[in-house]
Amino acid sequence: MIASPIPDLVGRHRECAALDGLLAGLREDGSRVLVIRGEAGIGKTVLLEYLAAQASRTKVTRAQGIEADMELPYASLHQLCAPFLDELDDLPAPQREALRVAFGMAAGDPPDRFLVGLAVLSLLTRASEARPVLVLIDDTQWLDQVSLQTLEFVARRLLAEAVAMVFAVRDPEGEGALTGLPALRIGGLDVTAAGELLETAVGGRLEKRVRDRFVAEMHGNPLALLEFSRGRSAAELAYGLDASGHPIVQGPVASRIERDFAQRLGSLPEATRTLLLIAAAEPVGDARLLASAAAMLKITPFAAPAKVAGLIELGESIRFRHPLVRSAVYHQAAPEARRSVHRALAAATDPVLDPDRRAWHAAQAADGPDEEVAAGLERAADRARQRGGIAAEAVLLERAAEVTPDRRPRGRRALAAAEAHFSAAAPDRATELATVAELCPLSPLDRARLARLRARILFARSRSDEAAPLLLDAAAQFTAAGSPLARETYLEAISATIFAGRVHGPAGARAAAIAARASGAPPSGSGAADLLLDGVAALLTDGYETGVSALRGALELLATEELRTREATVRWLLLVPVALEAFIHYAWDLRAWDTLSNRAVRLARDIGALGALPPALVYAGGVHIHYGDFAEADRMIDEADALAAATGHAPHKYATLVLAAWRGEADVASEIIEEARQRADQRGEVSLLGAMGYIQGVLYNGLARYEEALEAARTGIEHDGFNFVGLSLIEHVEAATRCGELDQARASLDRLVDFTRAADSGWARGATARSQALLADGEEADRRYRAAIVEFGRGGVTVEVARSHLLYGEWLRRTHQRSLAREHLRTAHAMFDGMRAHAFAERARRELLATGEHVRARETTVTSALTPQESQVASLAAAGMTNAKIGAELFISPHTVEWHLRKVYTKLGINSRRALPGALASTPPTDRNDESMVRTG
C-alpha cells in the first residue's frame, strides 16, 4: 500500500468513473461489491485511496493483508471490525459469542467461520443504519485464510444493506481468490498517459523516443515509472542507466521494482537497515515494540535516511511506501540477521497479551530443532483451533513439527498438522505431512489416525471404492487400541461404500458391514451412532427384515439424543446422511426422513454449520417433494444453493433434478444429468448412476416416453447400489408394462416385493400394491389400485397418491368405466396441477379429454410471483418472527429481510405485516403457483 497522498490519477478516467458509480449506487439503493485486480504497482491502492477520498457522508473501514500475518487467524478481520466492536452486545447471542471467541475475547467452542461471517454482516449492517459503510480491503492475497473466507461469505450475502465492499487483489498471487464476484481489472497506462506521468515525475519533457522506450520497458506500470525515474536525469533515462551507472534490470516489473528498492537499501547506514528489518518482520507497526526490539539489538532508531531514499513514510511508526519495499527489506537481509531480529521481537512481545505472535517470532528465530519453541507453536495452534482458525492451526503445527528435535513428538505434531490441513481443504499438503508422520515412530492410536486420514484424502479426491478398505484397516487399528473412534470409523467405511455405490464385492458395503460386526469395537460414546451402525450392518448382512427392525430401534435416539457440545453436534450431522439413506431406501419411512432432515436443518442453523446446512436442506426439500409441496421444496433447494455459493461449495444438484423430473422439465434436467454422469465416471460415484436411473425414470414416465423410462430405470436397478434400487424398481414396473415388456415388469415386481416386505410402511405397501395392480386384471387390479391410494395416503407420500389416482383413472378408462375414471383423473389432475407437476398433469388432462372432459387453466394466483426466498421470508414473518430472527434463521441481514418483505407486500397487494397470514392463507401451500379447473362437457 502506498502511504502517500493521492496523486493526480493520470489515465484512470475509466476506473474512477466505475468507482464513482459504485459510490452512487451505495448511496441510492444499497450494497455493492467490487474486486480490483492487477499486478503489483499497477495502482490498486491509489484507486482505493481515491474511493475513500470521494466517500463523503460514508463510514470508511479498512483492512490490509500483510504477508507476515497470513498465519494468524482472524488478524485482518479483527482489524476491519475494530471500529464496530462497541455494537457487539447488540448482536444475537450465537453471533456475538462466535465473534468474541474468534477474536480471542472469550473462550468457547471453536466457532463456525460462516457464523462469524454472519456476525460481521450484522455488525456492518447495524453500522450502516446511521450512514453507508464502505469497506476497503487492500492486498487481499495476503489476508489470513479464515479472514478471507469470512469476508468472501459476507460479500456474497450482501443484497439490500447500505454496505459496499471493495477488495484489491494482486495478480498472479491472488488469482484464485474471490472468483465470481464483480471485478475491475487494472492494466498498465496507455502510452500517452504513461508518458505524461513519467514527464511529471522527472520534471520536464523527454524526447519521444526516450519516453516511449522507457514506458514500454515498464509496461505502463505507474509504480515502476515513478520509482525507476526517481532521481534520474533525462540523459540517464535516454541511455537506460540508473544513477549508479548500472543498466536497468530486466525481468517481471514487480521483481525489477523490488530489486530497485533493495539497491537503495545498500546505501543506508547499518542501523537504519536493521531498524527497517525489525519493521518488516513485525507487521503490527507498534512503535513501542519496535523501539524495545531495537534496544535489545543495541541500535539507535534512526529512520530518516530511509525516508530520504523514498522507502518509508514516518508517522506514529514506520510505514513502508509499498509492500514491495517490505519484501525487499526482509528478503535481502542475511538469514542470521533475520533470526536475530525475530529473536529480539520474541523477547519484546508480551507473552500474556500476545502469546501467538511471540511463539511465531521464536520459531522464525530458531536456527535448528528446539523443543521449547515447538511446544510454544503447538500451544498457539491449539488457540488458533479454539478460535476457528483451522488453516492457521495447520501451519503452526507444521512449523512445530519442523523444529521438534525428537522423532516421536515430531511424528505426532506432523500428523496433527496433516489432519488440520485436510480439514482446511488442503489435501496435497496433508499428504506431504502424513508422509513425514509415517517416517516417525507413532503410537498405535496415531497409526490408526494416520490410516484414517489417508483414506479420507483418497475418498475426497475420488469417491471410488478404494477408500473403504483403508477405512476398515483404520477401524481395526482403532479397535485394537481400544479407541471409541473405531465404531465411528466403521460407519464411515460403510458410508464410503454407499456413496461409491457398491454393495457386493470385497470393497462393497456388505464386506464393510461384516467386518464391523466381527470387530468387537468398543462403544463410541454416542448411543445413536452405535445403534445406527448396528442397524445398517444388520441390514447389509442379515437381510431386510432384521436390518429394518434394528434401524427402527436407532430412530428414537437419532431424533432425540441430547448433544451437549458443538463437537457432538457436528458428529451427529456427519452420520445423519447414512441414516437418511437407510430410512429412505429400506425402511420406506417418509416421516423418519422428515424428522431427521428437519433436525439436521435445525442443528446446523443453531451452531452455524453452514457446510452441513445445504445438504440438510436438500434432504428436507426431498421430503416436501414427496409431500407434494413443491413450493416449499423449491424454497429449501434455493436456500441450499445460495448458501453453497456463498460458502464456496458446489451446489447439490440431486434435489433440483428430482424436482425437475416430477415437474416434467426435461430441458432443465438433461444438462444436469449429463454433468452428473460425467462426474460419476470421473470420480467413481457409482451411486449417482442409480440416482440418475430413478430420476430419468420419473421424468420419462411423466412425459409418457416409456421406452426411455424403461432404459433409464434399468440402469437404476442394475448398478449394485445401496440406494435408489427400490425407487427405480417402481419406475421400471410402470415403464415395462406400458412397453409390453411384461416379463421384465414381473421380475422387477418380485424384487420390489422382497425389497418392501420388511418395511411394512404405507409408502412400501402402496408401492407394492400399485405395481401389482399394473400387472393385474379385473377385480384384483381394481382392489390393488384402491389399496395403493389408501396406503400412500397413510405414508404421507402425496405425489404417489396423485400418481395412483392417475394410473387408476387410466386403467378405468381403458376398461370402459368412464364415469369413475373421470373422478380419479380429475383428482390426479387437480393434485398434479396444484403441485405444478406439469408432465403428470398433462397426462391426466389428455386422459380426461379422452373421456369427454374439458379442462381449462385457472388464472395465476398472486403468490405465484413470489421467489422462493421471498416466500420463505413471508412465511417466517407471518409466523411472528422479527426481522432479526428471520435474518439469523436464513443467514441474511435484517435489512435484506425488510427488502424482501417490501417486495412481498407489493406482490400480495398488502401494506403491513399483520396482513401476511391472511394473504398467504388465501391459497393452499402446495398451490402457490398455477391452478387449474376442470368441468364436464
Secondary structure, 3 states (H helix, E strand, C coil): CCCCCCCCCCCCHHHHHHHHHHHHHHHHHCCEEEEEEECCCCCHHHHHHHHHHHCCCCEEEEEECCHHHCCCCCHHHHHHHHHHHHHHHHCCHHHHHHHHHHCCCCCCCCCCHHHHHHHHHHHHHHHCCCCCEEEEEECHHHCCHHHHHHHHHHHHHCCCCCEEEEEEEECCCCCCCCCCCCEEECCCCCHHHHHHHHHHHHCCCCCHHHHHHHHHHHCCCHHHHHHHHCCCCHHHHHCCECCCCCECCCCCHHHHHHHHHHHHHCCCCHHHHHHHHHHHHCCCCCHHHHHHHHHHCCCCCCCHHHHHCCCEEECCCEEECCHHHHHHHHHHCCHHHHHHHHHHHHHHCCCCCCHHHHHHHHHHHCCCCCHHHHHHHHHHHHHHHHCCCHHHHHHHHHHHHHCCCCHHHHHHHHHHHHHHHHHCCCHHHHHHHHHHHHCCCCCHHHHHHHHHHHHHHHHHHCCCCCHHHHHHHHHHHHHHCCCCHHHHHHHHHHHHHHHHCCCCCCCCHHHHHHHHHHHCCCCCCCHHHHHHHHHHHHHHHCCHHHHHHHHHHHHHHHHHCCCCCHHHHHHHHHHHHHHHHHHHHCCCCHHHHHHHHHHHHHHHHHHCCCCCHHHHHHHHHHHHHHHCCHHHHHHHHHHHHHHHHHCCCCCCHHHHHHHHHHHCCHHHHHHHHHHHHHHHHHHCCHHHHHHHHHHHHHHHHHCCCHHHHHHHHHHHHCCCCCCCHHHHHHHHHHHHHHCCCHHHHHHHHHHHHHHHCCCCCHHHHHHHHHHHHHCCCHHHHHHHHHHHHHHHHHHCCHHHHHHHHHHHHHHHHHCCCHHHHHHHHHHHHHHHHHHCCHHHHHHHHHHHHHCCEEEEECCCCHHHHCCHHHHHHHHHHHCCCCHHHHHHHHCCCHHHHHHHHHHHHHHHCCCCHHHHHHHHHCCCHHHCCCCEEEEEC
